[in-house]
Amino acid sequence: MTTTGTTIRRRLVVALTAFVGLAALLVPATPSSAATPPPPVSGITVTERTAHRITISYTVPAAYYSPGGGGVVRLTRGYTPAASPTAGYAVPVTGRTARTTLTPALTPNVAYTFAVWVRANGLYSARRTVTVVTRPDVVADLRAVASVTPPSYDLGAAQVRLSWRNPTGPLKAVRLIRNVAPTTTGGTVVTLSGSATSFVDTALPAQVCGSRGGTGCSTEAVHYWVIPESTVGGFADRYVRADVVVGSRTITGTVSGGNATVVALCCQNLFDAEDALIAGAAADPAVDGGAFTIHVPPGVYTVCTFAANPPRNQVGTCWSTAGGGTTDTWWEVGGDPAPTIDVRTATSYSGVRL
């Protein structure tokens, strides 16, 4: 081999080596691993649910706290979640919590679906979802008034009449609680149909009004709470309360005789004096030739006296606004004077003289 041939081969090797080195500089190396989406959230829980607002919380991966990272929460009405991080409506996110706004507020008794993504390095995690039904709204215009049954051949009794407007949407039931203490704990629970918008309480506790012991009607309030139950959203987030004083009217006067029990009767044709104490309200203790005050519900009354523990044929003295005090035999059917003292709109009557 000639010297010239050897030299040419050496020059070709050097040139080829330089070319390979230049190519390596011009073509970037293949990365060892491609960028991957962050892990999704987990453990979504509902921490607040009212008729108009929902809050959810969740557990997040470490990528959640990367620069530019965080969470994206989108809301849709119904059971179909948002398809992408830009669909639906944005829910404000604070840390690991998302809470809907009150402007606009959510609609009561409606299903809403949250879709949650983790954002990190410009990529989004897999979607996680949860569907929540808002609570039904509270009842409106709850009113409670006391009254007595109209005069009749049956015994009258104090009553409380309640009425309200139900929220929109299908209701499973309406729950009512009555208590003489200002708390729902220990109260009497009544479950009504979902279409109910009124209730008449005809079984008041004895200490409220009309007990056989003749204690009359209480001037302390009886407390009622009403709450609707939805077919899909459970109970409303709070009760609505109404208080009513059963003995809100007063009848006052004087008695000339001694040791007399004074009763206000709402009805005619009472069968005996003992039952009369259920129908009205009695001054307690017995009046000994002086003034008396009886607390009664709104209604129309006759006020009468009788001696303590009378025999069946006891003759009582009853007051009529039509004039004077008249005597009558209580037990005689059809013999009781018609009630004429009207305190349905008036708060008091003070002209009784017996």
VEXDO-974345 format. One record per residue (C-alpha): x negated, y negated, z. Coordinates in steps of 0.5 Angstrom, whole numbers, plus 500, padded with zeros to 3 digits. Each point is the difference from the previous one (the first is absolute). Last residue first. Layout:
N
XYZ
...
// end
This chain:
354
744423679
497494497
496501493
498494497
493500498
499503494
493501496
496501494
506498495
500504494
502507502
502497507
508500499
503501507
507503497
500507501
507503500
504501507
500508502
506503501
500504493
499506504
501499508
493501503
498493501
507498503
500492499
500494503
499493497
495495501
503493497
500498492
499502493
493501502
501506504
498502507
501507503
502502507
500507501
506505503
497507502
504506498
494504499
497499507
495494500
492502502
499492501
505496500
502497493
499494496
501498492
497497494
503501494
495500494
498498493
493502497
493498500
496504505
502499508
496497506
505499506
499494504
504499507
502495505
504501507
504504504
496506501
498502493
498507500
492501498
500501494
504496495
503505495
499501493
505503495
502507497
496504504
503497507
507501497
499507501
500500507
506495500
504505497
503502493
498493496
506498496
497494497
493498499
494496501
500500507
496495505
500502507
500497507
500504506
503497506
498500507
504494502
505496496
500493497
495502494
496495496
498499493
495502495
499504494
493500497
498502493
493503498
501507504
497504494
494496499
497502493
493501498
498502492
493503498
498502493
495506501
493500496
496503494
506503497
501507501
498506495
498498493
504505495
507500503
499494504
502499507
503494502
499497507
505497505
498498508
505498505
500497507
505498505
499494503
501498507
507497502
503506502
507502500
505502506
497504506
507503501
497507502
504503494
495497496
502495495
494496497
492501499
499504507
504506497
496501494
504497493
504506496
503496495
494498496
503498493
495500495
499497493
497500493
500508500
497502493
494504502
505504505
499498507
495503506
502498507
494500505
502498507
494496503
494503504
495496497
503495495
498495505
504494503
504504505
507501499
499504494
503502494
496503494
503500492
497504495
502499493
499506495
498503494
500493496
499499492
497493498
502493502
500498508
506501504
505494502
502500508
506501504
500502508
507500504
499501507
506502504
503499507
506505501
508500499
504505503
505503495
507497499
497494496
497493501
494499495
494504502
494496504
495495497
492500500
496497494
494503496
497497494
495503496
499495494
495504496
497507501
493501499
497502494
498507498
493502500
495500494
499507497
493502499
496504495
493501500
494500495
493502499
497498493
493503498
494495501
499494496
493497497
497493500
495502505
505502505
508500500
504505504
507501498
507500503
507500497
506498505
507503498
506496502
507503502
505496502
505499506
498492501
497497494
493497501
498493501
498495495
497497503
500504507
493503497
498508500
495502504
494504498
495502506
492503499
497493501
506495498
503502493
506496497
505504496
499499492
507501496
500506495
495501495
493498501
496505504
504505495
506505500
504496505
504506504
506502498
505501506
504494500
497493500
493499499
494498504
493499498
494501505
493498498
494502505
493497501
494500496
496494498
494502504
501506503
505501506
505505496
494504498
500503507
506503499
507497503
505503505
507497499
505495503
507498497
505494502
507499497
505494501
507498498
504505504
495502505
494505499
493499503
494505501
502504495
494505499
495502494
495505502
495500495
497495495
497502493
493501499
496495496
499501492
494503497
494497497
496505496
494504502
493501498
500494496
497502492
493496499
501494496
497500493
495495498
495501505
500508498
499498493
494496501
497506504
502505494
497495495
493499504
499508500
502500493
495495498
494503504
502507497
499497493
494497501
497506503
502504494
497494495
493501504
500507499
501500493
494494499
495505504
501505495
503507502
// end
